[in-house]
Each structure stands twice: as C-alpha cells, then as structure tokens.
C-alpha cells in the first residue's frame, strides 16, 4: 500500500500447506522439504499458474492491473526454468507488474551466472525485490551490482523503529535506497504509530496486519474492490514520542 495515499499497489501470493493434523504450515517449514524431495520446480509452476489466474481477477476487481509478488528461493532465482516461467507470464500478461522477491542469500552467490539470470529476469520487465533486508548479509555492493529495484525492510527493524538504536539504522537504509533509486517497503506494520513513523522516514510502501492479513483470493478481491485504504488515522498519530520531559514537538 502507498503510505501517503492508501492506494493498493501490490498483492503478494503466499503458499500455505493445509495439513490435516498440523493445521496451516508456513513456507519456512515445508519449502525446504519440498526442495529436498526435488519438487521445488513443481511448486513454483503452481505458484505462477495461480498468479496468472489471480492477476486477471484482481485487475477486474480493482479496475486496473495490480502488481503480483512471488517469493523465490536462492536456487529458484537463478534457475533457467524459472526464467522461462517469468517470460511466459510477462508475455501473457504484459500489463501486470510482476515482482519477484528474493532473500539476500540469493545475491551472496556473486558470480557471472547469478548476474546473467537476474539480468535476464529484469529484462522481461519483472522487478526484483530484496525481501527481509537487514537480517542477512546486508551489502551495498550487491544492491549496486544486481538489477534490484525494490528493498523490503525486515519487520524486526520496522516494528522497533521508534527505539533510539534502531531508528538511525532504518533512516540510513531508507536514505541509501532512495539515493540508489530503489522503492522502499516497510514490512510487518501492525499499528498506526509504526505506519506513521516509516512514512515520515521516507518509506514508499507498507505492508502488514494493520492493512490486511493473509487471506483467500475471494477476500482479497473484496478488499481491492473497495478501493484505496483509509489513511486518515495517520493524522491523529505522533510518529515519534517527544523526548522525556519535553513539552510538545516531534524530535
């Protein structure tokens, strides 16, 4: 969501395993198992198929194309077969912005092969986003070297951005990203105070439970059909608390 306007810009496709005994199992658990079984490509193919179908319905509900975001593991991000899926989706739905989210681990393999595949993905018009930035081996070097267009600040930093030790770090990341022309996304926003803080810091987009929780497609369609989200609560929230003992004013 655009933090200044409430405009819904992107829908992220999330994979969940509905286990009869364990209930809902997250991808951090089952994706490594799927890859160990050699079924990683099948999972990606299903994700792209679902994304293509969802993109059409979302555009119809919103009255305009919405970005579709998909998460890729480091191995998937440099797989020629995944590149073929990206090309196919871009050819079929050229007006739908496609965002491929990769973790910092995908960029640590700093070799000609990685650069070649990621450049090829970018050449299709798809955008590359670094997910959970800050919890891995954060490096300005790879942001400069690879065709990254979006930086998603990890929720552990966003949710603590009011803390004196965390605030300068977040402000520094935002300043660096904006200097490089990157779109900055704040992850894990759960209250209006945090949303106000990251907006004032210069983040372009925000995501988190404050705006929407993971939901089936039919619920997401209802959300986007309602139009832009209401951001007027920003007006009644102090982004940062006044220093102790101070009387008014935002530090």
C-alpha positions in Angstrom: 0.0 0.0 0.0 1.1 3.5 -0.7 1.8 5.0 2.7 0.8 8.5 1.7 -2.3 7.8 -0.3 -3.7 4.4 0.8 -3.6 3.2 -2.8 -3.3 -0.6 -3.0 -0.4 -1.3 -5.3 0.5 -5.0 -4.9 -0.8 -8.3 -3.8 1.7 -11.0 -2.6 1.0 -14.6 -3.4 1.6 -16.7 -0.3 2.0 -20.5 -0.2 0.5 -22.5 2.7 0.2 -26.2 3.5 -3.1 -27.2 4.9 -2.2 -30.3 7.0 -5.0 -32.4 8.4 -3.3 -32.8 11.8 -0.8 -29.9 12.0 -3.2 -27.3 10.5 -1.7 -24.4 8.5 2.0 -24.9 7.9 4.2 -21.9 6.7 6.7 -22.0 3.9 9.6 -21.7 6.2 8.8 -25.3 7.2 7.6 -27.0 4.1 9.5 -25.3 1.3 12.9 -26.8 2.4 11.2 -30.2 2.5 9.7 -29.7 -1.0 13.2 -28.8 -2.4 14.8 -31.8 -0.7 12.3 -34.0 -2.4 13.1 -32.4 -5.8 9.6 -30.9 -6.1 10.7 -27.2 -5.9 10.1 -26.5 -9.6 6.6 -28.0 -9.4 5.7 -25.7 -6.5 7.0 -22.7 -8.5 5.0 -23.7 -11.5 1.8 -24.0 -9.4 2.6 -20.5 -7.9 2.9 -18.9 -11.3 -0.3 -20.6 -12.5 -2.1 -19.3 -9.5 -0.6 -15.8 -10.0 -1.7 -15.6 -13.6 -5.3 -16.5 -12.7 -5.3 -14.2 -9.7 -3.9 -11.2 -11.7 -6.8 -11.3 -14.1 -9.4 -11.4 -11.3 -7.6 -8.7 -9.3 -7.4 -6.3 -12.3 -11.2 -6.8 -12.9 -12.0 -6.1 -9.2 -9.7 -3.1 -8.9 -10.4 -1.7 -12.3 -6.7 -1.6 -13.0 -3.7 -4.0 -13.0 -2.2 -4.6 -9.6 1.4 -5.8 -9.0 1.7 -9.5 -8.3 4.6 -10.5 -6.0 6.0 -14.0 -5.8 8.7 -15.3 -3.5 11.7 -17.3 -4.9 14.3 -19.2 -3.0 18.0 -18.6 -3.9 18.1 -21.7 -6.1 14.9 -20.8 -7.9 16.0 -17.2 -8.6 18.9 -18.5 -10.7 17.1 -21.4 -12.4 16.6 -21.1 -16.2 13.3 -23.0 -15.9 12.0 -20.3 -13.5 13.2 -17.6 -16.0 11.1 -19.4 -18.7 8.1 -19.1 -16.4 8.7 -15.4 -15.9 9.0 -14.8 -19.6 5.8 -16.7 -20.2 3.8 -14.8 -17.7 5.2 -11.4 -18.9 4.3 -12.4 -22.5 0.7 -13.4 -21.4 0.1 -10.5 -19.0 2.4 -7.7 -20.1 0.3 -5.0 -18.4 0.6 -6.8 -15.0 3.6 -5.7 -12.9 5.4 -8.7 -11.7 7.6 -8.5 -8.6 9.9 -11.4 -7.7 11.1 -11.3 -4.1 14.4 -12.9 -3.2 16.3 -13.1 0.1 19.8 -11.7 0.5 21.1 -15.2 0.2 20.3 -15.3 -3.5 22.7 -12.4 -4.0 25.5 -13.8 -2.0 26.5 -16.1 -4.9 28.1 -13.2 -6.6 29.1 -14.8 -9.8 28.6 -14.3 -13.6 25.9 -16.9 -13.6 23.8 -15.2 -11.0 24.2 -11.8 -12.6 23.2 -13.2 -16.0 20.0 -14.9 -14.9 18.9 -11.9 -12.7 19.6 -9.5 -15.6 17.6 -11.7 -17.9 14.7 -11.7 -15.4 14.9 -7.9 -15.2 15.0 -7.7 -19.0 11.5 -9.2 -19.1 10.2 -6.2 -17.2 9.8 -8.0 -13.9 11.1 -6.2 -10.8 13.5 -7.8 -8.4 12.9 -7.1 -4.7 15.2 -7.9 -1.8 13.0 -9.4 0.9 13.6 -9.2 4.7 16.5 -6.7 4.2 18.7 -6.3 7.3 18.6 -9.8 8.7 21.2 -11.3 6.4 24.4 -10.1 5.0 23.2 -6.7 4.0 25.6 -5.2 1.5 25.5 -2.0 -0.6 27.7 -3.8 -3.1 25.2 -6.3 -4.3 22.5 -3.6 -4.4 24.7 -1.8 -6.8 25.8 -4.8 -8.8 22.5 -6.6 -9.3 19.3 -5.3 -11.0 17.4 -4.8 -7.7 14.5 -2.3 -7.9 12.8 -2.7 -4.5 14.1 -3.0 -0.9 11.8 -4.5 1.7 13.0 -3.7 5.3 12.5 -6.6 7.6 9.8 -6.3 10.2 12.2 -6.7 13.1 13.6 -3.3 12.3 10.3 -1.7 11.3 8.5 -2.7 14.5 11.3 -1.3 16.6 12.0 1.8 14.5 11.0 4.0 17.5 13.9 2.7 19.5 16.9 5.1 19.7 19.3 2.3 18.5 17.1 1.1 15.6 15.7 4.4 14.3 19.1 5.6 12.8 19.6 2.2 11.1 16.2 2.4 9.4 16.7 6.0 8.4 20.1 5.1 7.0 18.7 2.2 4.9 15.9 4.4 3.6 18.3 7.2 2.7 20.7 4.8 0.9 17.9 3.1 -1.0 16.3 6.3 -2.2 19.7 7.6 -3.3 20.0 4.5 -5.4 16.5 5.0 -6.9 15.0 2.0 -5.1 11.4 1.7 -4.0 11.4 1.1 -0.2 8.8 -1.1 1.5 8.3 -1.4 5.3 7.3 -4.9 6.3 5.3 -6.0 9.3 3.4 -2.9 10.1 0.8 -3.6 12.8 -0.2 -0.3 14.2 -0.8 3.3 13.0 2.1 4.7 15.0 4.6 2.4 13.2 3.0 3.3 9.9 3.3 7.0 10.6 7.0 6.6 11.6 8.1 4.7 8.5 6.1 7.1 6.3 7.9 10.0 7.9 11.2 8.3 7.4 10.5 8.2 3.6 9.3 4.6 3.0 7.2 4.4 -0.1 5.1 1.4 0.6 4.0 -0.5 3.6 2.6 -4.0 4.3 1.4 -5.8 7.4 -1.5 -6.9 9.5 -2.6 -3.3 10.0 -3.7 -3.1 6.4 -4.5 -6.8 5.6 -3.9 -10.2 6.9 -3.2 -13.3 4.7 -6.5 -14.3 3.2 -8.1 -16.4 0.4 -8.4 -14.8 -3.0 -12.1 -14.0 -2.7 -11.5 -11.9 0.4 -8.6 -10.1 -1.3 -10.9 -9.4 -4.3 -13.4 -7.7 -1.9 -10.6 -5.6 -0.4 -9.3 -4.3 -3.7 -12.8 -3.7 -5.0 -13.5 -1.3 -2.1 -10.7 0.9 -3.4 -7.9 2.8 -1.6 -7.4 2.2 2.1 -8.2 4.9 4.6 -5.0 6.6 5.9 -6.7 9.4 7.8 -5.7 7.8 11.1 -2.2 9.0 10.3 -3.3 12.5 11.1 -4.0 11.7 14.7 -0.8 9.8 15.5 2.5 11.2 16.7 5.2 9.5 14.6 7.8 9.6 17.3 7.3 10.3 21.1 8.6 13.6 22.5 11.9 13.3 24.4 11.3 12.7 28.1 10.4 15.9 29.9 9.8 17.9 26.7 6.5 19.7 26.2 5.4 19.2 22.6 7.2 19.0 19.3 8.4 16.0 17.4 12.1 15.2 17.8 
